[in-house]
Amino acid sequence: MSIVNIFVLSPDTRSERRIDLHWTVNELKSKLETVTGIPVFSQTITLLNSESEQRSVAQLDDDEKKVGFYGLRDYMALKVDDLNPSKNLTGQLTDVSQVEKFEISDDAYAQRKDSVLAYKQAHKVGRFAEKPEETSNDASAEDIPLGSRCEVESSEEGLSKRGTVRFFGPTKFAGGGVWVGVEYDEPMGKNDGSVQGERYFTCRQNYGVFVRPARLKVGDYPPVDDLELDEM
């Protein structure tokens, strides 16, 4: 096969090219000039084992020899360097340190009407978005007495998670704070009244759960087993 796929690497470019092994090195350089931007007379070409393995295999230094003489195989790499980079500006196209940067003070930026900041402020996006009112957890034991019937809010529509309040107070888990321990009527819970080896109340396994006071309503909620059923 006289055509091979080769990676071409230079200070400003990287590409995959089809190389004819019957080209002379000089013909190859002419074609690489349009790819790398490095003039033919300034090119020095090194054959690498692969793009990832930067081990030099050969130096293509004889312009009259055929490219195939150097043993090019599929997916090897040609590293093209510039013998006169300061004159040809090689490498400067990707050197952002030489790019003059536009700078503006925070105060001046805040006054602009065409900035991302102005857009976010106008449309209440990100940190300017309206924050929902935080639900208070400042309930007291008088509001949620032990032994009272309750219903815990559920993300599933139509699902009633009812039970009895068995605990109210601070805990050692989840950063502490006030929690309500509930014994469900059905095995929809997560524990038996204990968490991380600490017992707060006692019930059957998977009947116990702890919720924040804001997620619970106390009232005349009959046990699930006592509810009238429409069908049997």
Contacts in CASP RR format, 6 or more apart in sequence:
PFRMAT RR
TARGET T0000
AUTHOR 0000-0000-0000
METHOD contacts of the structure
MODEL  1
MSIVNIFVLSPDTRSERRIDLHWTVNELKSKLETVTGIPVFSQTITLLNS
ESEQRSVAQLDDDEKKVGFYGLRDYMALKVDDLNPSKNLTGQLTDVSQVE
KFEISDDAYAQRKDSVLAYKQAHKVGRFAEKPEETSNDASAEDIPLGSRC
EVESSEEGLSKRGTVRFFGPTKFAGGGVWVGVEYDEPMGKNDGSVQGERY
FTCRQNYGVFVRPARLKVGDYPPVDDLELDEM
2 20 0 8 1.000
2 21 0 8 1.000
2 22 0 8 1.000
3 18 0 8 1.000
3 19 0 8 1.000
3 20 0 8 1.000
3 21 0 8 1.000
4 18 0 8 1.000
4 19 0 8 1.000
4 21 0 8 1.000
4 72 0 8 1.000
4 73 0 8 1.000
4 74 0 8 1.000
4 76 0 8 1.000
5 16 0 8 1.000
5 17 0 8 1.000
5 18 0 8 1.000
5 19 0 8 1.000
5 74 0 8 1.000
5 75 0 8 1.000
6 16 0 8 1.000
6 17 0 8 1.000
6 18 0 8 1.000
6 19 0 8 1.000
6 72 0 8 1.000
6 74 0 8 1.000
6 75 0 8 1.000
6 76 0 8 1.000
6 77 0 8 1.000
6 78 0 8 1.000
7 14 0 8 1.000
7 15 0 8 1.000
7 16 0 8 1.000
7 17 0 8 1.000
7 50 0 8 1.000
7 51 0 8 1.000
7 75 0 8 1.000
7 76 0 8 1.000
7 77 0 8 1.000
7 78 0 8 1.000
8 14 0 8 1.000
8 15 0 8 1.000
8 16 0 8 1.000
8 17 0 8 1.000
8 32 0 8 1.000
8 35 0 8 1.000
8 36 0 8 1.000
8 77 0 8 1.000
8 78 0 8 1.000
8 80 0 8 1.000
9 48 0 8 1.000
9 51 0 8 1.000
9 77 0 8 1.000
9 78 0 8 1.000
9 79 0 8 1.000
9 80 0 8 1.000
10 35 0 8 1.000
10 36 0 8 1.000
10 37 0 8 1.000
10 38 0 8 1.000
10 79 0 8 1.000
10 80 0 8 1.000
10 81 0 8 1.000
10 82 0 8 1.000
10 90 0 8 1.000
11 81 0 8 1.000
11 82 0 8 1.000
11 85 0 8 1.000
11 90 0 8 1.000
11 91 0 8 1.000
11 94 0 8 1.000
12 36 0 8 1.000
12 37 0 8 1.000
12 90 0 8 1.000
12 91 0 8 1.000
12 93 0 8 1.000
12 94 0 8 1.000
13 35 0 8 1.000
13 36 0 8 1.000
13 37 0 8 1.000
15 35 0 8 1.000
17 35 0 8 1.000
19 28 0 8 1.000
19 67 0 8 1.000
19 72 0 8 1.000
19 78 0 8 1.000
20 67 0 8 1.000
21 66 0 8 1.000
21 67 0 8 1.000
21 68 0 8 1.000
21 72 0 8 1.000
22 66 0 8 1.000
22 67 0 8 1.000
22 68 0 8 1.000
23 31 0 8 1.000
23 66 0 8 1.000
23 67 0 8 1.000
24 63 0 8 1.000
24 64 0 8 1.000
24 65 0 8 1.000
24 66 0 8 1.000
24 67 0 8 1.000
25 45 0 8 1.000
25 60 0 8 1.000
25 61 0 8 1.000
25 62 0 8 1.000
25 63 0 8 1.000
25 64 0 8 1.000
25 65 0 8 1.000
25 66 0 8 1.000
25 67 0 8 1.000
26 40 0 8 1.000
26 63 0 8 1.000
26 64 0 8 1.000
28 45 0 8 1.000
28 60 0 8 1.000
28 67 0 8 1.000
29 40 0 8 1.000
29 43 0 8 1.000
29 45 0 8 1.000
29 63 0 8 1.000
30 40 0 8 1.000
32 38 0 8 1.000
32 43 0 8 1.000
32 45 0 8 1.000
32 78 0 8 1.000
32 80 0 8 1.000
33 39 0 8 1.000
33 40 0 8 1.000
33 43 0 8 1.000
36 43 0 8 1.000
36 80 0 8 1.000
37 88 0 8 1.000
37 90 0 8 1.000
38 80 0 8 1.000
38 81 0 8 1.000
38 82 0 8 1.000
38 88 0 8 1.000
38 90 0 8 1.000
39 88 0 8 1.000
42 82 0 8 1.000
42 83 0 8 1.000
42 84 0 8 1.000
42 87 0 8 1.000
42 88 0 8 1.000
43 80 0 8 1.000
43 81 0 8 1.000
43 82 0 8 1.000
43 83 0 8 1.000
44 59 0 8 1.000
44 61 0 8 1.000
44 80 0 8 1.000
44 81 0 8 1.000
44 82 0 8 1.000
44 83 0 8 1.000
45 59 0 8 1.000
45 60 0 8 1.000
45 61 0 8 1.000
45 78 0 8 1.000
45 79 0 8 1.000
45 80 0 8 1.000
45 81 0 8 1.000
46 56 0 8 1.000
46 58 0 8 1.000
46 59 0 8 1.000
46 60 0 8 1.000
46 78 0 8 1.000
46 79 0 8 1.000
46 81 0 8 1.000
47 56 0 8 1.000
47 57 0 8 1.000
47 58 0 8 1.000
47 59 0 8 1.000
47 60 0 8 1.000
47 70 0 8 1.000
47 71 0 8 1.000
47 72 0 8 1.000
47 76 0 8 1.000
47 77 0 8 1.000
47 78 0 8 1.000
47 79 0 8 1.000
48 54 0 8 1.000
48 55 0 8 1.000
48 56 0 8 1.000
48 57 0 8 1.000
48 76 0 8 1.000
48 77 0 8 1.000
48 78 0 8 1.000
48 79 0 8 1.000
49 55 0 8 1.000
49 57 0 8 1.000
49 76 0 8 1.000
49 77 0 8 1.000
50 75 0 8 1.000
50 76 0 8 1.000
50 77 0 8 1.000
51 75 0 8 1.000
51 77 0 8 1.000
54 79 0 8 1.000
57 70 0 8 1.000
57 71 0 8 1.000
57 76 0 8 1.000
58 70 0 8 1.000
58 71 0 8 1.000
60 67 0 8 1.000
60 70 0 8 1.000
60 78 0 8 1.000
82 88 0 8 1.000
82 90 0 8 1.000
82 91 0 8 1.000
85 91 0 8 1.000
92 98 0 8 1.000
109 115 0 8 1.000
109 117 0 8 1.000
110 117 0 8 1.000
112 118 0 8 1.000
119 125 0 8 1.000
120 126 0 8 1.000
120 127 0 8 1.000
120 128 0 8 1.000
121 128 0 8 1.000
124 130 0 8 1.000
135 214 0 8 1.000
136 214 0 8 1.000
137 177 0 8 1.000
137 178 0 8 1.000
137 212 0 8 1.000
137 213 0 8 1.000
137 214 0 8 1.000
138 213 0 8 1.000
139 178 0 8 1.000
139 213 0 8 1.000
139 214 0 8 1.000
141 168 0 8 1.000
141 169 0 8 1.000
143 213 0 8 1.000
143 218 0 8 1.000
144 150 0 8 1.000
144 165 0 8 1.000
144 168 0 8 1.000
144 180 0 8 1.000
144 213 0 8 1.000
144 216 0 8 1.000
144 218 0 8 1.000
145 165 0 8 1.000
145 168 0 8 1.000
145 218 0 8 1.000
146 165 0 8 1.000
146 166 0 8 1.000
146 167 0 8 1.000
146 168 0 8 1.000
147 164 0 8 1.000
147 165 0 8 1.000
147 166 0 8 1.000
148 164 0 8 1.000
148 165 0 8 1.000
148 218 0 8 1.000
148 219 0 8 1.000
149 162 0 8 1.000
149 163 0 8 1.000
149 164 0 8 1.000
149 165 0 8 1.000
149 218 0 8 1.000
149 219 0 8 1.000
149 220 0 8 1.000
149 221 0 8 1.000
149 222 0 8 1.000
149 223 0 8 1.000
150 162 0 8 1.000
150 163 0 8 1.000
150 164 0 8 1.000
150 165 0 8 1.000
150 180 0 8 1.000
150 182 0 8 1.000
150 216 0 8 1.000
150 217 0 8 1.000
150 218 0 8 1.000
150 219 0 8 1.000
150 221 0 8 1.000
151 160 0 8 1.000
151 161 0 8 1.000
151 162 0 8 1.000
151 163 0 8 1.000
151 216 0 8 1.000
151 217 0 8 1.000
151 219 0 8 1.000
151 221 0 8 1.000
152 161 0 8 1.000
152 162 0 8 1.000
152 163 0 8 1.000
152 182 0 8 1.000
152 184 0 8 1.000
152 209 0 8 1.000
152 211 0 8 1.000
152 215 0 8 1.000
152 216 0 8 1.000
153 161 0 8 1.000
153 215 0 8 1.000
153 216 0 8 1.000
153 217 0 8 1.000
154 160 0 8 1.000
154 161 0 8 1.000
160 221 0 8 1.000
160 224 0 8 1.000
161 184 0 8 1.000
161 188 0 8 1.000
162 184 0 8 1.000
162 185 0 8 1.000
162 221 0 8 1.000
162 222 0 8 1.000
162 223 0 8 1.000
162 224 0 8 1.000
163 182 0 8 1.000
163 183 0 8 1.000
163 184 0 8 1.000
163 185 0 8 1.000
163 221 0 8 1.000
163 223 0 8 1.000
164 182 0 8 1.000
164 183 0 8 1.000
165 180 0 8 1.000
165 181 0 8 1.000
165 182 0 8 1.000
165 216 0 8 1.000
165 218 0 8 1.000
166 181 0 8 1.000
166 182 0 8 1.000
166 183 0 8 1.000
166 193 0 8 1.000
166 200 0 8 1.000
166 201 0 8 1.000
166 202 0 8 1.000
166 203 0 8 1.000
166 208 0 8 1.000
167 179 0 8 1.000
167 180 0 8 1.000
167 181 0 8 1.000
167 193 0 8 1.000
167 200 0 8 1.000
167 201 0 8 1.000
167 210 0 8 1.000
168 178 0 8 1.000
168 179 0 8 1.000
168 180 0 8 1.000
168 181 0 8 1.000
168 213 0 8 1.000
169 177 0 8 1.000
169 178 0 8 1.000
169 179 0 8 1.000
169 180 0 8 1.000
170 176 0 8 1.000
170 177 0 8 1.000
170 178 0 8 1.000
170 179 0 8 1.000
171 177 0 8 1.000
171 179 0 8 1.000
171 195 0 8 1.000
171 198 0 8 1.000
171 200 0 8 1.000
171 210 0 8 1.000
172 196 0 8 1.000
172 198 0 8 1.000
173 195 0 8 1.000
173 196 0 8 1.000
173 198 0 8 1.000
173 210 0 8 1.000
178 212 0 8 1.000
178 213 0 8 1.000
179 210 0 8 1.000
179 211 0 8 1.000
179 212 0 8 1.000
179 213 0 8 1.000
180 210 0 8 1.000
180 211 0 8 1.000
180 212 0 8 1.000
180 213 0 8 1.000
180 216 0 8 1.000
181 193 0 8 1.000
181 200 0 8 1.000
181 201 0 8 1.000
181 208 0 8 1.000
181 209 0 8 1.000
181 210 0 8 1.000
181 211 0 8 1.000
182 208 0 8 1.000
182 209 0 8 1.000
182 210 0 8 1.000
182 211 0 8 1.000
182 216 0 8 1.000
183 193 0 8 1.000
183 201 0 8 1.000
183 203 0 8 1.000
183 207 0 8 1.000
183 208 0 8 1.000
184 207 0 8 1.000
184 208 0 8 1.000
184 209 0 8 1.000
185 223 0 8 1.000
185 224 0 8 1.000
185 225 0 8 1.000
186 207 0 8 1.000
186 224 0 8 1.000
187 204 0 8 1.000
187 205 0 8 1.000
187 206 0 8 1.000
187 207 0 8 1.000
188 206 0 8 1.000
188 207 0 8 1.000
188 209 0 8 1.000
189 206 0 8 1.000
189 207 0 8 1.000
189 208 0 8 1.000
189 209 0 8 1.000
190 206 0 8 1.000
190 208 0 8 1.000
190 209 0 8 1.000
190 210 0 8 1.000
191 205 0 8 1.000
191 206 0 8 1.000
191 208 0 8 1.000
191 209 0 8 1.000
191 210 0 8 1.000
192 202 0 8 1.000
192 203 0 8 1.000
192 204 0 8 1.000
192 205 0 8 1.000
192 206 0 8 1.000
192 207 0 8 1.000
192 208 0 8 1.000
193 199 0 8 1.000
193 200 0 8 1.000
193 201 0 8 1.000
193 202 0 8 1.000
193 203 0 8 1.000
193 208 0 8 1.000
193 210 0 8 1.000
194 200 0 8 1.000
195 210 0 8 1.000
200 210 0 8 1.000
END
